[in-house]
Amino acid sequence: VTRLPASIEKVVGALGKLPSIGPKTAQRLTFHLLKQPPDDARSLAAAIGALHEGVRLCETCHYFAENERCDVCNDPRRDLSEVCVVEDALNVLGLERTGAYHGLYHVLGGALSPLKDRGPDDLQIESLMRRLRDGAFREVILATNPTVEGEATAVYLARLIGPLGIRTSRLAQGLPAGGDLEYTDALTLQRAFEGRRNYDLEP
Ligand SMILES: [Zn+2]
């Protein structure tokens, strides 16, 4: 078996650790970079190298930010009476793409999961409750994923929020059950958003 030079193997190995990139794709990407001008590879490496320094999480909603607060929280045109609760920062991106929502967000950082030993203290739930108590919110849209864990998280949050007297809603059916908002197309997401229903549980 012919071995590749170590500098190629190193890049193939690093790319192969990324999600949804298998060894073959990693090789193809590496060979592609080799064929391009060296500056392309250098600027890619520089951008990746600077990634962590340039990004932090918004102190208010925990979405990606470059300063203390993210672009959404800083935008004076956003509707301060609505907050949409999502599991991951990527979900914010998907919902923004629909153009159907103009309120604020709150990124939990995952969903409740006994299997993964992830409880309420591991998610950004305390900061959500603080925001709800201090703010002037009229509606909390529970946009956790339509999975068992996402549903359990929505129920948990609806129970917590109920006593505050703020309306809770959940995205409409029609999202693929067991799916992930991250992989839902913009139109389906927009429809689910517009058809959201009340989620006020019995105490
Ligand atoms: Zn924010």
Residues whose N, C-alpha, C, O or C-beta is under 5 A from the ligand:
A	BS01	ZN	C58 T60 C61 H62 Y63 R69 C70 C73
